[in-house]
Amino acid sequence: MAHHPASATPHGEPELSPAERYARARAARYHAGSELGRFAARVGFPLDDFQRRACAEVEDGHGVLVAAPTGAGKTVVGEFAVHLALARGTKAFYTTPIKALSNQKHADLARVHGAENVGLLTGDTSVNPDAPVVVMTTEVLRNMLYAQSDTLIGLGFVVMDEVHYLADRFRGPVWEEVIIHLPEHVQLISLSATVSNAEEFGAWLD
């Protein structure tokens, strides 16, 4: 096999491949005033590589599936989607499978972004439902989609925490219906600690 010497820039540095240039540009953007950079500065701790990569994909307009063990910090990616929605003037819905989780997430997000910017809908509780960020149980979002609720206008992001509930025998269809019926322009951020077949699941989402 013939050996081809690496090409170099005028300054004598090896020329980067397209993939390397892309990776370097994304890293530079992370450190240079992007929304991801601003978010990272606000959270107050260095983001792990998987968090940076997932958040960069979200900022680039993609949906993501984050499968990481409990305590690894996967919810940071969902919180970045909320940050991005507020920065861009769109809405974000943060869904959870149970009311207790919704109540806790509402309190967490309201503490960071202000109570006026965060609402809560759990079926029997309605707090600031027209806020740009609304935390809700997944069933509430499913009902909104079927009712074609005006609350969906301007929706840019949906975070589905504990998305592995999709495999639940009784409640799983709710998650599936939400994923199928969301408008194509809405970015879906799926989070789970227990998805063992992440590649297969990600292909299904795609």
One Martini backbone bead per residue (centre of mass of N, CA, C, O) as a GRO file, in nm:
protein
  206
    1MET     BB    1   0.095   0.037   0.024
    2ALA     BB    2   0.076   0.352  -0.019
    3HIS     BB    3   0.228   0.648   0.096
    4HIS     BB    4   0.068   0.945   0.219
    5PRO     BB    5   0.130   1.242   0.287
    6ALA     BB    6   0.050   1.484   0.485
    7SER     BB    7  -0.101   1.761   0.476
    8ALA     BB    8  -0.054   2.121   0.486
    9THR     BB    9  -0.037   2.415   0.601
   10PRO     BB   10   0.122   2.720   0.573
   11HIS     BB   11   0.218   2.665   0.891
   12GLY     BB   12   0.273   2.334   0.908
   13GLU     BB   13   0.008   2.207   0.962
   14PRO     BB   14  -0.197   1.968   0.968
   15GLU     BB   15  -0.455   1.868   0.790
   16LEU     BB   16  -0.785   1.853   0.835
   17SER     BB   17  -1.048   1.687   0.853
   18PRO     BB   18  -1.376   1.730   0.835
   19ALA     BB   19  -1.432   1.604   1.115
   20GLU     BB   20  -1.220   1.772   1.269
   21ARG     BB   21  -1.330   2.051   1.197
   22TYR     BB   22  -1.608   2.008   1.322
   23ALA     BB   23  -1.514   1.947   1.611
   24ARG     BB   24  -1.361   2.216   1.650
   25ALA     BB   25  -1.602   2.407   1.601
   26ARG     BB   26  -1.775   2.300   1.834
   27ALA     BB   27  -1.573   2.359   2.058
   28ALA     BB   28  -1.555   2.662   2.006
   29ARG     BB   29  -1.854   2.721   2.053
   30TYR     BB   30  -1.863   2.629   2.348
   31HIS     BB   31  -1.641   2.872   2.423
   32ALA     BB   32  -1.805   3.114   2.222
   33GLY     BB   33  -2.115   3.212   2.307
   34SER     BB   34  -2.300   3.000   2.315
   35GLU     BB   35  -2.559   2.849   2.458
   36LEU     BB   36  -2.383   2.626   2.573
   37GLY     BB   37  -2.180   2.814   2.707
   38ARG     BB   38  -2.384   2.962   2.889
   39PHE     BB   39  -2.491   2.713   3.031
   40ALA     BB   40  -2.222   2.606   3.145
   41ALA     BB   41  -2.167   2.862   3.319
   42ARG     BB   42  -2.430   2.834   3.498
   43VAL     BB   43  -2.403   2.544   3.634
   44GLY     BB   44  -2.091   2.522   3.765
   45PHE     BB   45  -1.990   2.272   3.582
   46PRO     BB   46  -1.842   2.037   3.417
   47LEU     BB   47  -1.902   1.884   3.132
   48ASP     BB   48  -1.953   1.609   2.997
   49ASP     BB   49  -1.916   1.465   2.699
   50PHE     BB   50  -2.212   1.362   2.664
   51GLN     BB   51  -2.340   1.636   2.725
   52ARG     BB   52  -2.210   1.806   2.505
   53ARG     BB   53  -2.298   1.636   2.262
   54ALA     BB   54  -2.603   1.647   2.308
   55CYS     BB   55  -2.632   1.958   2.319
   56ALA     BB   56  -2.517   2.013   2.037
   57GLU     BB   57  -2.740   1.865   1.887
   58VAL     BB   58  -2.970   2.040   1.987
   59GLU     BB   59  -2.854   2.311   1.875
   60ASP     BB   60  -2.861   2.176   1.572
   61GLY     BB   61  -3.173   2.034   1.565
   62HIS     BB   62  -3.180   1.771   1.730
   63GLY     BB   63  -3.250   1.472   1.841
   64VAL     BB   64  -3.232   1.276   2.155
   65LEU     BB   65  -3.071   0.990   2.317
   66VAL     BB   66  -3.031   0.939   2.673
   67ALA     BB   67  -2.823   0.681   2.807
   68ALA     BB   68  -2.795   0.679   3.165
   69PRO     BB   69  -2.714   0.655   3.464
   70THR     BB   70  -2.793   0.711   3.762
   71GLY     BB   71  -2.628   1.024   3.827
   72ALA     BB   72  -2.486   1.123   3.545
   73GLY     BB   73  -2.667   1.376   3.403
   74LYS     BB   74  -2.904   1.368   3.183
   75THR     BB   75  -3.089   1.619   3.263
   76VAL     BB   76  -2.908   1.840   3.141
   77VAL     BB   77  -3.022   1.814   2.854
   78GLY     BB   78  -3.310   1.903   2.923
   79GLU     BB   79  -3.224   2.179   3.046
   80PHE     BB   80  -3.107   2.288   2.780
   81ALA     BB   81  -3.371   2.293   2.623
   82VAL     BB   82  -3.497   2.506   2.804
   83HIS     BB   83  -3.286   2.724   2.760
   84LEU     BB   84  -3.325   2.738   2.449
   85ALA     BB   85  -3.619   2.820   2.443
   86LEU     BB   86  -3.583   3.090   2.595
   87ALA     BB   87  -3.368   3.209   2.399
   88ARG     BB   88  -3.575   3.166   2.132
   89GLY     BB   89  -3.892   3.191   2.201
   90THR     BB   90  -3.990   2.913   2.292
   91LYS     BB   91  -4.115   2.600   2.374
   92ALA     BB   92  -4.125   2.376   2.669
   93PHE     BB   93  -4.166   2.032   2.744
   94TYR     BB   94  -4.178   1.846   3.058
   95THR     BB   95  -4.183   1.501   3.097
   96THR     BB   96  -4.348   1.269   3.321
   97PRO     BB   97  -4.484   0.979   3.477
   98ILE     BB   98  -4.516   1.149   3.753
   99LYS     BB   99  -4.620   1.384   3.974
  100ALA     BB  100  -4.376   1.404   4.162
  101LEU     BB  101  -4.173   1.469   3.937
  102SER     BB  102  -4.314   1.719   3.832
  103ASN     BB  103  -4.301   1.885   4.092
  104GLN     BB  104  -3.990   1.882   4.115
  105LYS     BB  105  -3.922   2.006   3.837
  106HIS     BB  106  -4.073   2.265   3.873
  107ALA     BB  107  -3.908   2.367   4.112
  108ASP     BB  108  -3.632   2.363   3.973
  109LEU     BB  109  -3.699   2.551   3.726
  110ALA     BB  110  -3.812   2.794   3.887
  111ARG     BB  111  -3.545   2.855   4.036
  112VAL     BB  112  -3.385   2.923   3.769
  113HIS     BB  113  -3.626   3.086   3.574
  114GLY     BB  114  -3.880   3.137   3.715
  115ALA     BB  115  -4.214   3.121   3.785
  116GLU     BB  116  -4.315   3.279   3.521
  117ASN     BB  117  -4.170   3.042   3.319
  118VAL     BB  118  -4.323   2.807   3.492
  119GLY     BB  119  -4.522   2.523   3.458
  120LEU     BB  120  -4.815   2.306   3.562
  121LEU     BB  121  -4.931   1.966   3.453
  122THR     BB  122  -5.140   1.687   3.620
  123GLY     BB  123  -5.471   1.720   3.592
  124ASP     BB  124  -5.510   1.841   3.910
  125THR     BB  125  -5.287   2.057   3.811
  126SER     BB  126  -5.269   2.427   3.757
  127VAL     BB  127  -4.972   2.614   3.658
  128ASN     BB  128  -4.902   2.829   3.439
  129PRO     BB  129  -4.984   2.707   3.132
  130ASP     BB  130  -4.857   2.967   2.947
  131ALA     BB  131  -4.582   2.904   2.971
  132PRO     BB  132  -4.278   2.835   2.811
  133VAL     BB  133  -4.264   2.631   3.058
  134VAL     BB  134  -4.384   2.286   3.091
  135VAL     BB  135  -4.482   2.066   3.333
  136MET     BB  136  -4.566   1.710   3.275
  137THR     BB  137  -4.750   1.461   3.208
  138THR     BB  138  -4.776   1.251   2.946
  139GLU     BB  139  -5.088   1.245   2.931
  140VAL     BB  140  -5.130   1.546   2.887
  141LEU     BB  141  -4.992   1.560   2.611
  142ARG     BB  142  -5.166   1.357   2.466
  143ASN     BB  143  -5.432   1.520   2.503
  144MET     BB  144  -5.338   1.772   2.351
  145LEU     BB  145  -5.295   1.639   2.075
  146TYR     BB  146  -5.592   1.539   2.037
  147ALA     BB  147  -5.710   1.845   2.093
  148GLN     BB  148  -5.540   2.069   1.968
  149SER     BB  149  -5.396   2.262   2.145
  150ASP     BB  150  -5.289   2.591   2.185
  151THR     BB  151  -5.038   2.520   2.365
  152LEU     BB  152  -4.866   2.410   2.108
  153ILE     BB  153  -4.795   2.680   2.028
  154GLY     BB  154  -4.446   2.713   1.986
  155LEU     BB  155  -4.330   2.437   1.995
  156GLY     BB  156  -3.982   2.299   2.024
  157PHE     BB  157  -3.978   2.113   2.296
  158VAL     BB  158  -3.935   1.767   2.419
  159VAL     BB  159  -3.919   1.613   2.731
  160MET     BB  160  -3.851   1.259   2.805
  161ASP     BB  161  -3.876   1.125   3.093
  162GLU     BB  162  -3.854   0.802   3.123
  163VAL     BB  163  -3.887   0.655   2.826
  164HIS     BB  164  -3.906   0.343   2.908
  165TYR     BB  165  -4.222   0.339   2.939
  166LEU     BB  166  -4.281   0.238   2.651
  167ALA     BB  167  -4.254  -0.076   2.762
  168ASP     BB  168  -4.510  -0.061   2.901
  169ARG     BB  169  -4.796  -0.242   2.896
  170PHE     BB  170  -5.003   0.000   2.984
  171ARG     BB  171  -4.844   0.298   2.925
  172GLY     BB  172  -4.675   0.297   2.658
  173PRO     BB  173  -4.874   0.420   2.441
  174VAL     BB  174  -4.842   0.713   2.528
  175TRP     BB  175  -4.552   0.755   2.427
  176GLU     BB  176  -4.601   0.667   2.137
  177GLU     BB  177  -4.817   0.879   2.065
  178VAL     BB  178  -4.647   1.126   2.112
  179ILE     BB  179  -4.420   1.068   1.909
  180ILE     BB  180  -4.606   1.042   1.656
  181HIS     BB  181  -4.779   1.334   1.700
  182LEU     BB  182  -4.559   1.508   1.680
  183PRO     BB  183  -4.428   1.749   1.533
  184GLU     BB  184  -4.148   1.753   1.335
  185HIS     BB  185  -4.018   2.027   1.460
  186VAL     BB  186  -3.998   1.881   1.721
  187GLN     BB  187  -3.780   1.834   1.972
  188LEU     BB  188  -3.649   1.525   2.104
  189ILE     BB  189  -3.582   1.447   2.452
  190SER     BB  190  -3.448   1.143   2.559
  191LEU     BB  191  -3.467   0.981   2.885
  192SER     BB  192  -3.250   0.716   3.036
  193ALA     BB  193  -3.141   0.442   3.262
  194THR     BB  194  -3.285   0.153   3.114
  195VAL     BB  195  -3.176   0.139   2.826
  196SER     BB  196  -3.036  -0.140   2.656
  197ASN     BB  197  -3.139  -0.066   2.339
  198ALA     BB  198  -3.043   0.215   2.216
  199GLU     BB  199  -3.001   0.172   1.913
  200GLU     BB  200  -3.280   0.057   1.848
  201PHE     BB  201  -3.443   0.287   1.972
  202GLY     BB  202  -3.320   0.515   1.801
  203ALA     BB  203  -3.415   0.402   1.530
  204TRP     BB  204  -3.714   0.421   1.593
  205LEU     BB  205  -3.727   0.724   1.639
  206ASP     BB  206  -3.607   0.793   1.349
   0.00000   0.00000   0.00000
